Amino acid sequence: GGRLPQLLAAWWPRLAPGGLLIIHSTLTNALTRAWLETVRRPEPGAEPLGEVAHLSLLEPHKRYQNSCTILQKRGDGYAEPIHTLYP
């Protein structure tokens, strides 16, 4: 959890808009949860990731290593492609 800022500093710029990054054990681990909260609610003056969508999944049947967070890099006009006109 303590090295997540370094991981993101190294890899986030290389991730294409729309790219996904999955981080393990983010909800019930104190260090990674604190980091996740800075992604969810960046403090003024903090190094932001830019526009990011996130989804956290909890596996309640497990006591340890029981969650993950998926971050999607947005921004730069990124939008999901539309492939069809009708449903």
N, C-alpha and C positions, 0 to 999 in steps of 0.2 A: 504494500500500500504506500509506503514512504517513497518509492521510486516511480510512482505513476506520473508525476509531473515531468520527469526526465524522459520517460517513455513517450509521452505525448509530444514533448518538445522535439524529439527525434523523428517520430513517425507521422504525426498529424499533418505537417506540411507536404509529405509525400503522398498522402491519401487524396485520391481524386474526389471532386464533388460527387456526392451520391454514394461514396465508399463507406463501408461499415467497419467498425472496430468493436470487437467483443472483449469485455473485461470480466474476469471470473471473480466470484465471491465479493460482490460489491455492497450488498444490502445489510448483512449481519456481521460484517467485520468492521471494527471501529475505525481503523485507518482508512480503508477504502470507502467506507460510508462517508467519512468526513470529506474525502476528496470528491466523491460523487455530489455532495451538497454544494461544493464550489462550482461544479459544472452546471448544476441545476439553477443556482442563484449566485452568479459571479459577483464578487465585491467590486465596487468602483476602483479603478486603477489596476485591477488584477489582469494578468495575461489571459485574455479570452481565447476560446477555441474558435470563435466566430459563431456563425449560425449553426446550431447543432440540434438534431432531433435525438431523443433518447427514449429507451424502453428498458425497464428493469424487470426481470423475471425471478420470482422466488420459488424455490422447490421446498415446500413446507414439510415434506416427509423426511428431509435430511436435516441433521443438526449442524454440520460443518460443510463448508464449501457448497452452499446451498442456494446460490443466486448468480446471476450474471446481468450485466448491463450492455446493451447494444447502442453504440453511438453512430449516428449517420452524419457525415459532413455535408452541410447544406451550403448555401451562399453561392456567390458568383452566378446568380440567376438559375440555379439548379432547380429542375422540376422533373418529376417522374415522366417518362415518355407516354404518350397516348398511342396505342396501337390499333384501336378499333373505334368505330363511331357508335356502335350499338352494343348493348350488354350481351 
